[in-house]
């Protein structure tokens, strides 16, 4: 089980992440310019350990 430490984004390691999007798809596409995409860093995705998934 995760220790519950907060990651760089400030949320607990085992927290479920969701986002409400209030923008039109066109606005989102316009935001992600070539420059922004080049500078973007991927979010660390942590999957549960195999043992944790077998317990459930």
PDB file of N, CA, C, O and CB in Angstrom:
ATOM      1  N   UNK A   1       0.846  -1.186   0.000  1.00  0.00           N
ATOM      2  CA  UNK A   1       0.000   0.000   0.000  1.00  0.00           C
ATOM      3  C   UNK A   1       0.881   1.235   0.000  1.00  0.00           C
ATOM      4  O   UNK A   1       1.970   1.226   0.573  1.00  0.00           O
ATOM      5  CB  UNK A   1      -0.957   0.006   1.218  1.00  0.00           C
ATOM      6  N   UNK A   2       0.424   2.277  -0.627  1.00  0.00           N
ATOM      7  CA  UNK A   2       1.189   3.518  -0.681  1.00  0.00           C
ATOM      8  C   UNK A   2       1.208   4.185   0.683  1.00  0.00           C
ATOM      9  O   UNK A   2       0.295   4.003   1.488  1.00  0.00           O
ATOM     10  CB  UNK A   2       0.606   4.470  -1.733  1.00  0.00           C
ATOM     11  N   UNK A   3       2.256   4.961   0.936  1.00  0.00           N
ATOM     12  CA  UNK A   3       2.396   5.621   2.223  1.00  0.00           C
ATOM     13  C   UNK A   3       1.514   6.851   2.359  1.00  0.00           C
ATOM     14  O   UNK A   3       1.357   7.376   3.461  1.00  0.00           O
ATOM     15  CB  UNK A   3       3.823   6.004   2.440  1.00  0.00           C
ATOM     16  N   UNK A   4       0.939   7.320   1.264  1.00  0.00           N
ATOM     17  CA  UNK A   4       0.100   8.504   1.330  1.00  0.00           C
ATOM     18  C   UNK A   4       0.878   9.802   1.234  1.00  0.00           C
ATOM     19  O   UNK A   4       0.320  10.875   1.462  1.00  0.00           O
ATOM     20  CB  UNK A   4      -0.681   8.491   2.591  1.00  0.00           C
ATOM     21  N   UNK A   5       2.154   9.722   0.901  1.00  0.00           N
ATOM     22  CA  UNK A   5       2.941  10.939   0.729  1.00  0.00           C
ATOM     23  C   UNK A   5       2.409  11.728  -0.439  1.00  0.00           C
ATOM     24  O   UNK A   5       1.849  11.173  -1.385  1.00  0.00           O
ATOM     25  CB  UNK A   5       4.427  10.615   0.524  1.00  0.00           C
ATOM     26  N   UNK A   6       2.589  13.025  -0.363  1.00  0.00           N
ATOM     27  CA  UNK A   6       2.124  13.851  -1.471  1.00  0.00           C
ATOM     28  C   UNK A   6       3.191  13.891  -2.556  1.00  0.00           C
ATOM     29  O   UNK A   6       4.386  13.947  -2.265  1.00  0.00           O
ATOM     30  CB  UNK A   6       1.778  15.282  -0.990  1.00  0.00           C
ATOM     31  N   UNK A   7       2.748  13.861  -3.808  1.00  0.00           N
ATOM     32  CA  UNK A   7       3.667  13.953  -4.926  1.00  0.00           C
ATOM     33  C   UNK A   7       3.895  15.413  -5.281  1.00  0.00           C
ATOM     34  O   UNK A   7       3.410  16.307  -4.586  1.00  0.00           O
ATOM     35  CB  UNK A   7       3.134  13.173  -6.141  1.00  0.00           C
ATOM     36  N   UNK A   8       4.628  15.658  -6.355  1.00  0.00           N
ATOM     37  CA  UNK A   8       4.959  17.023  -6.767  1.00  0.00           C
ATOM     38  C   UNK A   8       3.722  17.867  -7.039  1.00  0.00           C
ATOM     39  O   UNK A   8       3.766  19.088  -6.886  1.00  0.00           O
ATOM     40  CB  UNK A   8       5.830  16.993  -8.001  1.00  0.00           C
ATOM     41  N   UNK A   9       2.625  17.245  -7.436  1.00  0.00           N
ATOM     42  CA  UNK A   9       1.413  17.991  -7.742  1.00  0.00           C
ATOM     43  C   UNK A   9       0.603  18.298  -6.485  1.00  0.00           C
ATOM     44  O   UNK A   9      -0.385  19.030  -6.551  1.00  0.00           O
ATOM     45  CB  UNK A   9       0.561  17.218  -8.731  1.00  0.00           C
ATOM     46  N   UNK A  10       1.011  17.743  -5.338  1.00  0.00           N
ATOM     47  CA  UNK A  10       0.336  18.040  -4.088  1.00  0.00           C
ATOM     48  C   UNK A  10      -0.813  17.125  -3.745  1.00  0.00           C
ATOM     49  O   UNK A  10      -1.542  17.403  -2.793  1.00  0.00           O
ATOM     50  CB  UNK A  10      -0.153  19.405  -4.122  1.00  0.00           C
ATOM     51  N   UNK A  11      -1.009  16.031  -4.486  1.00  0.00           N
ATOM     52  CA  UNK A  11      -2.093  15.110  -4.169  1.00  0.00           C
ATOM     53  C   UNK A  11      -1.504  13.826  -3.606  1.00  0.00           C
ATOM     54  O   UNK A  11      -0.380  13.464  -3.953  1.00  0.00           O
ATOM     55  CB  UNK A  11      -2.962  14.816  -5.422  1.00  0.00           C
ATOM     56  N   UNK A  12      -2.246  13.121  -2.734  1.00  0.00           N
ATOM     57  CA  UNK A  12      -1.734  11.870  -2.196  1.00  0.00           C
ATOM     58  C   UNK A  12      -1.444  10.872  -3.312  1.00  0.00           C
ATOM     59  O   UNK A  12      -2.102  10.883  -4.352  1.00  0.00           O
ATOM     60  CB  UNK A  12      -2.725  11.276  -1.200  1.00  0.00           C
ATOM     61  N   UNK A  13      -0.464  10.017  -3.089  1.00  0.00           N
ATOM     62  CA  UNK A  13      -0.051   9.036  -4.100  1.00  0.00           C
ATOM     63  C   UNK A  13      -1.203   8.155  -4.563  1.00  0.00           C
ATOM     64  O   UNK A  13      -1.289   7.825  -5.746  1.00  0.00           O
ATOM     65  CB  UNK A  13       1.062   8.165  -3.553  1.00  0.00           C
ATOM     66  N   UNK A  14      -2.083   7.771  -3.656  1.00  0.00           N
ATOM     67  CA  UNK A  14      -3.138   6.826  -4.010  1.00  0.00           C
ATOM     68  C   UNK A  14      -4.469   7.508  -4.295  1.00  0.00           C
ATOM     69  O   UNK A  14      -5.508   6.849  -4.339  1.00  0.00           O
ATOM     70  CB  UNK A  14      -3.314   5.820  -2.905  1.00  0.00           C
ATOM     71  N   UNK A  15      -4.446   8.817  -4.487  1.00  0.00           N
ATOM     72  CA  UNK A  15      -5.678   9.558  -4.746  1.00  0.00           C
ATOM     73  C   UNK A  15      -6.148   9.350  -6.178  1.00  0.00           C
ATOM     74  O   UNK A  15      -5.343   9.244  -7.104  1.00  0.00           O
ATOM     75  CB  UNK A  15      -5.473  11.049  -4.470  1.00  0.00           C
ATOM     76  N   UNK A  16      -7.446   9.293  -6.338  1.00  0.00           N
ATOM     77  CA  UNK A  16      -8.024   9.235  -7.674  1.00  0.00           C
ATOM     78  C   UNK A  16      -8.003  10.645  -8.253  1.00  0.00           C
ATOM     79  O   UNK A  16      -8.334  11.612  -7.567  1.00  0.00           O
ATOM     80  CB  UNK A  16      -9.480   8.651  -7.645  1.00  0.00           C
ATOM     81  N   UNK A  17      -7.621  10.750  -9.496  1.00  0.00           N
ATOM     82  CA  UNK A  17      -7.504  12.060 -10.129  1.00  0.00           C
ATOM     83  C   UNK A  17      -8.591  12.207 -11.181  1.00  0.00           C
ATOM     84  O   UNK A  17      -8.796  11.323 -12.013  1.00  0.00           O
ATOM     85  CB  UNK A  17      -6.101  12.251 -10.760  1.00  0.00           C
ATOM     86  N   UNK A  18      -9.286  13.342 -11.129  1.00  0.00           N
ATOM     87  CA  UNK A  18     -10.268  13.639 -12.161  1.00  0.00           C
ATOM     88  C   UNK A  18     -10.250  15.138 -12.411  1.00  0.00           C
ATOM     89  O   UNK A  18      -9.803  15.917 -11.570  1.00  0.00           O
ATOM     90  CB  UNK A  18     -11.694  13.151 -11.751  1.00  0.00           C
ATOM     91  N   UNK A  19     -10.735  15.524 -13.563  1.00  0.00           N
ATOM     92  CA  UNK A  19     -10.756  16.930 -13.946  1.00  0.00           C
ATOM     93  C   UNK A  19     -12.090  17.259 -14.593  1.00  0.00           C
ATOM     94  O   UNK A  19     -12.606  16.488 -15.402  1.00  0.00           O
ATOM     95  CB  UNK A  19      -9.589  17.261 -14.903  1.00  0.00           C
ATOM     96  N   UNK A  20     -12.641  18.402 -14.235  1.00  0.00           N
ATOM     97  CA  UNK A  20     -13.826  18.912 -14.910  1.00  0.00           C
ATOM     98  C   UNK A  20     -13.348  19.887 -15.973  1.00  0.00           C
ATOM     99  O   UNK A  20     -12.590  20.810 -15.677  1.00  0.00           O
ATOM    100  CB  UNK A  20     -14.825  19.595 -13.903  1.00  0.00           C
ATOM    101  N   UNK A  21     -13.781  19.691 -17.188  1.00  0.00           N
ATOM    102  CA  UNK A  21     -13.356  20.546 -18.287  1.00  0.00           C
ATOM    103  C   UNK A  21     -14.531  21.419 -18.696  1.00  0.00           C
ATOM    104  O   UNK A  21     -15.583  20.928 -19.105  1.00  0.00           O
ATOM    105  CB  UNK A  21     -12.835  19.705 -19.493  1.00  0.00           C
ATOM    106  N   UNK A  22     -14.327  22.727 -18.574  1.00  0.00           N
ATOM    107  CA  UNK A  22     -15.374  23.681 -18.921  1.00  0.00           C
ATOM    108  C   UNK A  22     -15.080  24.393 -20.235  1.00  0.00           C
ATOM    109  O   UNK A  22     -15.751  25.362 -20.591  1.00  0.00           O
ATOM    110  CB  UNK A  22     -15.540  24.699 -17.809  1.00  0.00           C
ATOM    111  N   UNK A  23     -14.081  23.910 -20.944  1.00  0.00           N
ATOM    112  CA  UNK A  23     -13.697  24.541 -22.200  1.00  0.00           C
ATOM    113  C   UNK A  23     -14.137  23.675 -23.374  1.00  0.00           C
ATOM    114  O   UNK A  23     -14.247  22.454 -23.264  1.00  0.00           O
ATOM    115  CB  UNK A  23     -12.177  24.784 -22.248  1.00  0.00           C
ATOM    116  N   UNK A  24     -14.380  24.328 -24.478  1.00  0.00           N
ATOM    117  CA  UNK A  24     -14.705  23.610 -25.705  1.00  0.00           C
ATOM    118  C   UNK A  24     -13.448  22.890 -26.204  1.00  0.00           C
ATOM    119  O   UNK A  24     -12.335  23.370 -25.987  1.00  0.00           O
ATOM    120  CB  UNK A  24     -15.264  24.584 -26.795  1.00  0.00           C
ATOM    121  N   UNK A  25     -13.617  21.756 -26.862  1.00  0.00           N
ATOM    122  CA  UNK A  25     -12.451  21.039 -27.397  1.00  0.00           C
ATOM    123  C   UNK A  25     -11.553  21.930 -28.260  1.00  0.00           C
ATOM    124  O   UNK A  25     -10.332  21.780 -28.250  1.00  0.00           O
ATOM    125  CB  UNK A  25     -12.913  19.844 -28.213  1.00  0.00           C
ATOM    126  N   UNK A  26     -12.154  22.844 -28.996  1.00  0.00           N
ATOM    127  CA  UNK A  26     -11.367  23.738 -29.856  1.00  0.00           C
ATOM    128  C   UNK A  26     -10.460  24.646 -29.022  1.00  0.00           C
ATOM    129  O   UNK A  26      -9.330  24.933 -29.418  1.00  0.00           O
ATOM    130  CB  UNK A  26     -12.299  24.593 -30.738  1.00  0.00           C
ATOM    131  N   UNK A  27     -10.960  25.097 -27.858  1.00  0.00           N
ATOM    132  CA  UNK A  27     -10.150  25.947 -26.985  1.00  0.00           C
ATOM    133  C   UNK A  27      -8.974  25.169 -26.403  1.00  0.00           C
ATOM    134  O   UNK A  27      -7.869  25.698 -26.286  1.00  0.00           O
ATOM    135  CB  UNK A  27     -11.010  26.527 -25.854  1.00  0.00           C
ATOM    136  N   UNK A  28      -9.215  23.929 -26.045  1.00  0.00           N
ATOM    137  CA  UNK A  28      -8.141  23.092 -25.503  1.00  0.00           C
ATOM    138  C   UNK A  28      -7.081  22.842 -26.567  1.00  0.00           C
ATOM    139  O   UNK A  28      -5.886  22.943 -26.288  1.00  0.00           O
ATOM    140  CB  UNK A  28      -8.702  21.752 -24.980  1.00  0.00           C
ATOM    141  N   UNK A  29      -7.505  22.519 -27.775  1.00  0.00           N
ATOM    142  CA  UNK A  29      -6.556  22.300 -28.869  1.00  0.00           C
ATOM    143  C   UNK A  29      -5.760  23.560 -29.175  1.00  0.00           C
ATOM    144  O   UNK A  29      -4.566  23.486 -29.463  1.00  0.00           O
ATOM    145  CB  UNK A  29      -7.288  21.832 -30.123  1.00  0.00           C
ATOM    146  N   UNK A  30      -6.413  24.713 -29.115  1.00  0.00           N
ATOM    147  CA  UNK A  30      -5.718  25.982 -29.383  1.00  0.00           C
ATOM    148  C   UNK A  30      -4.683  26.276 -28.307  1.00  0.00           C
ATOM    149  O   UNK A  30      -3.640  26.861 -28.598  1.00  0.00           O
ATOM    150  CB  UNK A  30      -6.724  27.140 -29.470  1.00  0.00           C
ATOM    151  N   UNK A  31      -4.955  25.877 -27.066  1.00  0.00           N
ATOM    152  CA  UNK A  31      -4.019  26.109 -25.959  1.00  0.00           C
ATOM    153  C   UNK A  31      -2.718  25.343 -26.167  1.00  0.00           C
ATOM    154  O   UNK A  31      -1.633  25.872 -25.930  1.00  0.00           O
ATOM    155  CB  UNK A  31      -4.657  25.703 -24.624  1.00  0.00           C
ATOM    156  N   UNK A  32      -2.834  24.092 -26.611  1.00  0.00           N
ATOM    157  CA  UNK A  32      -1.650  23.247 -26.729  1.00  0.00           C
ATOM    158  C   UNK A  32      -0.895  23.531 -28.029  1.00  0.00           C
ATOM    159  O   UNK A  32      -0.971  22.776 -28.998  1.00  0.00           O
ATOM    160  CB  UNK A  32      -2.045  21.768 -26.661  1.00  0.00           C
ATOM    161  N   UNK A  33      -0.174  24.634 -28.012  1.00  0.00           N
ATOM    162  CA  UNK A  33       0.645  25.023 -29.152  1.00  0.00           C
ATOM    163  C   UNK A  33       1.857  24.098 -29.245  1.00  0.00           C
ATOM    164  O   UNK A  33       2.127  23.326 -28.325  1.00  0.00           O
ATOM    165  CB  UNK A  33       1.090  26.504 -29.033  1.00  0.00           C
ATOM    166  N   UNK A  34       2.572  24.179 -30.338  1.00  0.00           N
ATOM    167  CA  UNK A  34       3.788  23.382 -30.516  1.00  0.00           C
ATOM    168  C   UNK A  34       4.781  23.684 -29.408  1.00  0.00           C
ATOM    169  O   UNK A  34       5.434  22.775 -28.896  1.00  0.00           O
ATOM    170  CB  UNK A  34       4.424  23.655 -31.891  1.00  0.00           C
ATOM    171  N   UNK A  35       4.903  24.950 -29.034  1.00  0.00           N
ATOM    172  CA  UNK A  35       5.839  25.339 -27.984  1.00  0.00           C
ATOM    173  C   UNK A  35       5.431  24.754 -26.626  1.00  0.00           C
ATOM    174  O   UNK A  35       6.278  24.243 -25.893  1.00  0.00           O
ATOM    175  CB  UNK A  35       5.927  26.867 -27.895  1.00  0.00           C
ATOM    176  N   UNK A  36       4.147  24.826 -26.291  1.00  0.00           N
ATOM    177  CA  UNK A  36       3.679  24.276 -25.012  1.00  0.00           C
ATOM    178  C   UNK A  36       3.856  22.764 -24.978  1.00  0.00           C
ATOM    179  O   UNK A  36       4.250  22.210 -23.951  1.00  0.00           O
ATOM    180  CB  UNK A  36       2.200  24.639 -24.773  1.00  0.00           C
ATOM    181  N   UNK A  37       3.575  22.099 -26.075  1.00  0.00           N
ATOM    182  CA  UNK A  37       3.759  20.647 -26.126  1.00  0.00           C
ATOM    183  C   UNK A  37       5.229  20.276 -25.931  1.00  0.00           C
ATOM    184  O   UNK A  37       5.539  19.303 -25.244  1.00  0.00           O
ATOM    185  CB  UNK A  37       3.245  20.087 -27.464  1.00  0.00           C
ATOM    186  N   UNK A  38       6.128  21.046 -26.532  1.00  0.00           N
ATOM    187  CA  UNK A  38       7.558  20.768 -26.411  1.00  0.00           C
ATOM    188  C   UNK A  38       8.045  20.945 -24.978  1.00  0.00           C
ATOM    189  O   UNK A  38       8.960  20.242 -24.549  1.00  0.00           O
ATOM    190  CB  UNK A  38       8.352  21.675 -27.344  1.00  0.00           C
ATOM    191  N   UNK A  39       7.449  21.870 -24.230  1.00  0.00           N
ATOM    192  CA  UNK A  39       7.864  22.143 -22.859  1.00  0.00           C
ATOM    193  C   UNK A  39       7.109  21.309 -21.825  1.00  0.00           C
ATOM    194  O   UNK A  39       7.483  21.300 -20.652  1.00  0.00           O
ATOM    195  CB  UNK A  39       7.677  23.601 -22.558  1.00  0.00           C
ATOM    196  N   UNK A  40       6.066  20.619 -22.235  1.00  0.00           N
ATOM    197  CA  UNK A  40       5.243  19.854 -21.298  1.00  0.00           C
ATOM    198  C   UNK A  40       6.010  18.660 -20.746  1.00  0.00           C
ATOM    199  O   UNK A  40       6.795  18.023 -21.448  1.00  0.00           O
ATOM    200  CB  UNK A  40       3.956  19.383 -21.979  1.00  0.00           C
ATOM    201  N   UNK A  41       5.763  18.372 -19.472  1.00  0.00           N
ATOM    202  CA  UNK A  41       6.365  17.215 -18.820  1.00  0.00           C
ATOM    203  C   UNK A  41       5.263  16.220 -18.494  1.00  0.00           C
ATOM    204  O   UNK A  41       4.213  16.608 -17.980  1.00  0.00           O
ATOM    205  CB  UNK A  41       7.145  17.628 -17.533  1.00  0.00           C
ATOM    206  N   UNK A  42       5.483  14.950 -18.785  1.00  0.00           N
ATOM    207  CA  UNK A  42       4.439  13.961 -18.502  1.00  0.00           C
ATOM    208  C   UNK A  42       4.235  13.788 -17.001  1.00  0.00           C
ATOM    209  O   UNK A  42       5.176  13.918 -16.218  1.00  0.00           O
ATOM    210  CB  UNK A  42       4.793  12.613 -19.140  1.00  0.00           C
ATOM    211  N   UNK A  43       3.027  13.502 -16.618  1.00  0.00           N
ATOM    212  CA  UNK A  43       2.689  13.243 -15.222  1.00  0.00           C
ATOM    213  C   UNK A  43       3.161  11.847 -14.889  1.00  0.00           C
ATOM    214  O   UNK A  43       3.025  10.932 -15.701  1.00  0.00           O
ATOM    215  CB  UNK A  43       1.156  13.400 -14.956  1.00  0.00           C
ATOM    216  N   UNK A  44       3.719  11.673 -13.693  1.00  0.00           N
ATOM    217  CA  UNK A  44       4.137  10.367 -13.222  1.00  0.00           C
ATOM    218  C   UNK A  44       2.898   9.535 -12.946  1.00  0.00           C
ATOM    219  O   UNK A  44       2.059   9.929 -12.136  1.00  0.00           O
ATOM    220  CB  UNK A  44       5.026  10.483 -11.959  1.00  0.00           C
ATOM    221  N   UNK A  45       2.770   8.415 -13.591  1.00  0.00           N
ATOM    222  CA  UNK A  45       1.627   7.534 -13.373  1.00  0.00           C
ATOM    223  C   UNK A  45       2.130   6.317 -12.613  1.00  0.00           C
ATOM    224  O   UNK A  45       3.019   5.599 -13.073  1.00  0.00           O
ATOM    225  CB  UNK A  45       0.941   7.122 -14.730  1.00  0.00           C
ATOM    226  N   UNK A  46       1.546   6.099 -11.444  1.00  0.00           N
ATOM    227  CA  UNK A  46       1.940   4.963 -10.624  1.00  0.00           C
ATOM    228  C   UNK A  46       0.806   3.952 -10.599  1.00  0.00           C
ATOM    229  O   UNK A  46      -0.288   4.241 -10.115  1.00  0.00           O
ATOM    230  CB  UNK A  46       2.311   5.411  -9.187  1.00  0.00           C
ATOM    231  N   UNK A  47       1.076   2.781 -11.120  1.00  0.00           N
ATOM    232  CA  UNK A  47       0.096   1.703 -11.115  1.00  0.00           C
ATOM    233  C   UNK A  47       0.238   0.906  -9.825  1.00  0.00           C
ATOM    234  O   UNK A  47       1.332   0.845  -9.263  1.00  0.00           O
ATOM    235  CB  UNK A  47       0.270   0.785 -12.356  1.00  0.00           C
ATOM    236  N   UNK A  48      -0.842   0.293  -9.341  1.00  0.00           N
ATOM    237  CA  UNK A  48      -0.735  -0.505  -8.114  1.00  0.00           C
ATOM    238  C   UNK A  48       0.176  -1.704  -8.338  1.00  0.00           C
ATOM    239  O   UNK A  48       0.301  -2.212  -9.452  1.00  0.00           O
ATOM    240  CB  UNK A  48      -2.129  -0.977  -7.645  1.00  0.00           C
ATOM    241  N   UNK A  49       0.812  -2.145  -7.254  1.00  0.00           N
ATOM    242  CA  UNK A  49       1.635  -3.348  -7.318  1.00  0.00           C
ATOM    243  C   UNK A  49       0.766  -4.535  -7.699  1.00  0.00           C
ATOM    244  O   UNK A  49      -0.436  -4.537  -7.434  1.00  0.00           O
ATOM    245  CB  UNK A  49       2.349  -3.604  -5.968  1.00  0.00           C
ATOM    246  N   UNK A  50       1.359  -5.534  -8.313  1.00  0.00           N
ATOM    247  CA  UNK A  50       0.627  -6.733  -8.717  1.00  0.00           C
ATOM    248  C   UNK A  50      -0.057  -7.373  -7.520  1.00  0.00           C
ATOM    249  O   UNK A  50      -1.188  -7.844  -7.636  1.00  0.00           O
ATOM    250  CB  UNK A  50       1.569  -7.740  -9.390  1.00  0.00           C
ATOM    251  N   UNK A  51       0.620  -7.399  -6.355  1.00  0.00           N
ATOM    252  CA  UNK A  51       0.045  -8.003  -5.154  1.00  0.00           C
ATOM    253  C   UNK A  51      -1.224  -7.268  -4.726  1.00  0.00           C
ATOM    254  O   UNK A  51      -2.187  -7.904  -4.298  1.00  0.00           O
ATOM    255  CB  UNK A  51       1.070  -7.999  -4.009  1.00  0.00           C
ATOM    256  N   UNK A  52      -1.239  -5.939  -4.837  1.00  0.00           N
ATOM    257  CA  UNK A  52      -2.405  -5.161  -4.441  1.00  0.00           C
ATOM    258  C   UNK A  52      -3.598  -5.487  -5.317  1.00  0.00           C
ATOM    259  O   UNK A  52      -4.716  -5.580  -4.811  1.00  0.00           O
ATOM    260  CB  UNK A  52      -2.101  -3.673  -4.505  1.00  0.00           C
ATOM    261  N   UNK A  53      -3.395  -5.665  -6.627  1.00  0.00           N
ATOM    262  CA  UNK A  53      -4.508  -5.946  -7.524  1.00  0.00           C
ATOM    263  C   UNK A  53      -5.046  -7.352  -7.321  1.00  0.00           C
ATOM    264  O   UNK A  53      -6.235  -7.592  -7.531  1.00  0.00           O
ATOM    265  CB  UNK A  53      -4.081  -5.758  -8.966  1.00  0.00           C
ATOM    266  N   UNK A  54      -4.196  -8.282  -6.917  1.00  0.00           N
ATOM    267  CA  UNK A  54      -4.637  -9.658  -6.685  1.00  0.00           C
ATOM    268  C   UNK A  54      -5.456  -9.763  -5.413  1.00  0.00           C
ATOM    269  O   UNK A  54      -6.304 -10.649  -5.307  1.00  0.00           O
ATOM    270  CB  UNK A  54      -3.439 -10.598  -6.611  1.00  0.00           C
ATOM    271  N   UNK A  55      -5.228  -8.873  -4.433  1.00  0.00           N
ATOM    272  CA  UNK A  55      -5.965  -8.914  -3.177  1.00  0.00           C
ATOM    273  C   UNK A  55      -7.413  -8.489  -3.380  1.00  0.00           C
ATOM    274  O   UNK A  55      -8.294  -8.954  -2.657  1.00  0.00           O
ATOM    275  CB  UNK A  55      -5.294  -8.020  -2.138  1.00  0.00           C
ATOM    276  N   UNK A  56      -7.675  -7.618  -4.347  1.00  0.00           N
ATOM    277  CA  UNK A  56      -9.037  -7.083  -4.542  1.00  0.00           C
ATOM    278  C   UNK A  56      -9.855  -7.949  -5.394  1.00  0.00           C
ATOM    279  O   UNK A  56     -11.018  -7.640  -5.652  1.00  0.00           O
ATOM    280  CB  UNK A  56      -9.004  -5.729  -5.136  1.00  0.00           C
TER     281      UNK A  56
END
